[in-house]
Amino acid sequence: MERTYIEELDKKIGEKVRIDGFVEKNRNLQYVAFLVIKDKTNKVQVTIEKETASKELLSIVDKLTPNSTVTVIGTLNANEKVKLRGMEIIPESIIITSLSSEELPLNYNDLSSTSLDNRLDNRFLDLRNEKNALIFEVQTTLVKALRDYLYERKFIEIHTPKLIKTASESGSSVFEVKYFKDKAYLAQSPQFYKQMAMASGMERIFEVAPAFRAENSNSYRHATEFTSFDLEMSYIDSYKDVAKVEEEMLVYALKEVKEKHGDKIKELWGVDVVVPTMPFPTIKLPDLCKELEKRYGYQVPEEEIGDMNAEMEKLTSRYAKEVYNHEFIFVTDFSKVKRPFYHMREDDVPQGYDLIWKGCEITTGAQREHRYDILVKQCKEKGLDKDVEFYLEFFKYGCPPHGGFAIGVDRLTMLLLGIPSLKETMFLFRGPSRITP
């Protein structure tokens, strides 16, 4: 018999149905037993009247423990006395598909009773929590919407290698791995391959894939492996074309999330999903520094001049909210010393931006330098000419003006739901001190 998801049962009142799921509760009383069965969509009550139930059915109910999995086949009846959705299943058969026989190492219905480390050690149980399950429902809708926006605008999806011969970009913060008799590295971004696609004439591409950073960072927003949403597009006039695509894409995605999950996010996470207005406000970094000093008394540390740090990002969001009543803000005009060699420059200023949301940088975007002679010069300036010889080949034979950006999917989800740590928005977190499960 075909399975019905529990959220769809209201369409089948009076019919024979089959459900599959976990046993959340088993109240086995003298004359009646009540089971609460849940699948990933919802919960339903199964009622066993002991006077009329078969001995086989009663024997199964006696054996059932919470967190076991079952298949239930029976008649779905409306019953206004049932508090759970006003319906119940009267079973003709219950099949135990797995029996939970041990005490759980954590109570996933009360996550406050255990540590985050214990939750991560037992992630398969942690994710049975309704709030945590919602994270990945939301993330699925978010990524699908980002993809859909791009599909509708002639972008194609590519998949670039994660094992690379040369340490990407700067040669630092990469994982070295043994590769037969040689060595290789895990890619920290698909940046060079995205630009290869532009030189190939693909014009508009994106990728959703893992990226790796060998940084010994234990902050709330960093991981050694994360999911990156990367985009690159050709025939742009400036980085502003890239920024426009990004803000439109984010508005589109947040609208989809709000429509599909807004009420549930508010109920479980206490967060209102705000669909931002366009255009997003923009400010130059030197002007921003002056504003932060004037308004909040913040002085940029000497070593941070020309760039932003975490404290500045938080104050920048406060500034955006107070001045523009907006959750997002683009910051431009960073120092060339602080930006990668492949960013185009105009009057020696990198033509790119950081996008700040809820006190955190979510994107660095830019127009790339596509002119071979200038790119070679900027490589040498950074001392990278030998390390990126293969990359420079892309630009010798014609390459259109182009630009792009990357967004961390896990970080985006964290900020959307107001979750305090990236560790909770990744299916399995990887950090300097966590490589299991």
BELVENCOR-V276234 format. One line per field, one symbol per residue. phi: phi as a letter, one per 20 degrees, with the letter a starting at -180 (. if undefined). A space follows every 10 residues. Layout:
phi=???
This chain:
phi=.ffdfffeff ecgndecccc reeebcedef dbccdddcdf dacbedddef fdffffffff ffefdgmfdb ddcaeedfbf fefemmbbde edbcdeeade dcfffbefec ffebefffff fdgfegffff ffffgeffff fffffgfggf gfdmedecce fdecfdgfmd ndlceecfcl edcbcefeae gffffffffe nfmccbbdaf cccededdef cdbecbeddd bbbdleeaff ffffffffff fgfffffffe cgfffffedm defeefedff fcbfggffgf ffffecmedf ggfdgnbcdf ffffffffff ffedlcedbe dcmffffedf feffcclmdg ebbdddblnb fdbdcaeeed egfffgffff gemdgffcgf ffggdfcnbf fbaabcceff fffgfgemef bggeddgcfc bgdbccf
